[in-house]
Amino acid sequence: MKLQQLKYLLAIVDNGLNITAAADRMYTSQPGVSKQLKLLEEELGLQLFTRKGKSLDRVTGAGEKVIERARIIMHEVENIRSLACEYYQEEEGTLSIATTHTQARYVLPKIVQEFRKRYPRVNLNLHQGTSEQIADMVASSEIDFAIATGSVELFGDLLLIPSYRWDRKILVPHDHDLTQLGRQLTLQDLSRYPLVSYVFSFGGESSLKRAFAEKGLSSEVVFTARDADVIKTYVRMGLGVGIVAGMAYEMDDARDLTAIDAAGLFPRSTTWIGFRKKTALRQYMTDFIRLFAPHVTTAHLNAAACAEHQHEVDELFHGVELPVLNGSGNGLCVAA
C-alpha cells in the first residue's frame, strides 16, 4: 500500500466519485488513478466502491471504513511535514480558517491585520460559511482552524477552545416605541413586534425561539439572514425589530439605529476556535489562537494539543473567565 494510493482514494471521494475530476485535481491521468485504485482494492482484498459500467456508483461499507482511516493517515502525514518545516520555515506556511460572516466581518479584521504584520510570509486563507458548511470543510480536511458559535454537535472531530462570550443587541430606528420604554426591555415587549434575525441552525432548536417559549410567549420572525448587515438594512426599512450579535453593532450604526442591550433576555453565547485532534500546532498557528483568544496560555495550548477528548479541554478552562465582546456605539444600553 502506498500513500499515493490513499491520496487518489480521497481525491475520488472528495470529487463526487468522479475519477476524471480526481485525476485533474491530482495533476495526473485518469487511467493512472484507475490503475492505482484497482491495485489498492486487490491488495486489500476489498471492494471499496460499487460500479455501474465503468463509473463508480457509491462507496461500500468497507470502503467507508478504509476512507475514514485514510483521512487519519494523511492528516498525520501532514503533521509530520509540519514538524519538519518548523525547523526551517517557522515563519512560512499556510493557515486556512473557516468561520461565519459575523466573525469574519466584525471580529477578525484587526486580528488578521496584526497576524499579517507578524507573519508576512504565511498565506492566510479565510473561508466563510454556515456552521454546517464549516463542518463539511472540516470533514474534507480543507481547513486548519474552525471558528464558530455553538453547534458543537457538528464538530466531534475537533478540540474546541472557548474564546469569548457575547450577548445579543436589539436594533430599532431612533423613533421606535421600544426606545421610549424608560425601563428594562422584556421578552414580552419584543413579542409584540415582528422580528428580523439570523437564520436558525438546521440542527437543534433555536435559542431565540426557546427563550420566548419558556416564558409562554410566541415570536413572529418575519425575515432571517446570515449577514448582520442585511438584517440592519431591513430594520432600517421598517420590516421589523432586529436581533443581532452584540459585536455586530458599530459606531456608524448609531446614526440611524438605536441598540438596546439584550443581555439576560437570551442565553449568552460562546464562540470557540477549534482544530483537529493530534494537530501539530506550528508557532504561527499558536500565535493566531492567542491573538483571537488572549486569555489562552501556551500551557493551555500544549495541553489541549495532547488531549484525546473535548472534556479534557473543558477541564483546562474550567473556572477561566472568558472575555465578553459586545460591540460599540452610542446605543441605548439597558442592562439586563
Number of C-alpha atoms within 10 A of each C-alpha: 11 9 12 12 19 21 17 22 25 19 22 23 18 15 14 13 19 16 24 17 17 24 20 12 15 15 9 13 15 16 12 13 23 17 11 18 20 15 15 19 16 11 10 12 9 13 16 23 20 13 12 9 7 6 12 16 14 16 17 14 11 12 18 15 12 16 17 12 13 18 18 13 15 17 17 15 13 14 17 13 12 18 15 12 15 16 9 9 12 17 17 15 17 15 16 15 23 27 22 20 18 20 18 18 15 17 16 16 12 12 14 17 10 14 19 14 9 14 17 12 14 17 13 16 12 15 18 17 17 17 24 15 15 25 22 15 18 23 14 14 15 14 20 19 23 25 23 23 20 14 14 14 10 15 21 13 16 22 29 26 23 21 23 20 18 21 22 26 25 27 31 23 22 18 11 14 9 20 18 9 10 8 10 13 20 12 16 14 11 18 15 12 16 16 22 26 26 20 14 15 14 11 11 9 10 12 15 16 16 16 17 18 12 9 10 9 15 17 19 14 18 13 18 18 14 16 17 23 17 15 25 26 12 18 22 18 10 14 17 23 26 28 24 24 21 24 22 22 27 16 12 11 18 18 13 12 24 24 28 22 22 26 20 12 17 17 15 14 16 17 18 20 22 21 23 20 19 17 19 20 18 16 11 20 18 16 17 19 21 17 17 20 19 14 18 19 12 13 10 14 18 13 12 25 18 15 15 13 15 17 11 15 21 15 11 16 16 9 8 11 10 17 15 16 16 17 18 16 17 15 22 16 16 14 12 12
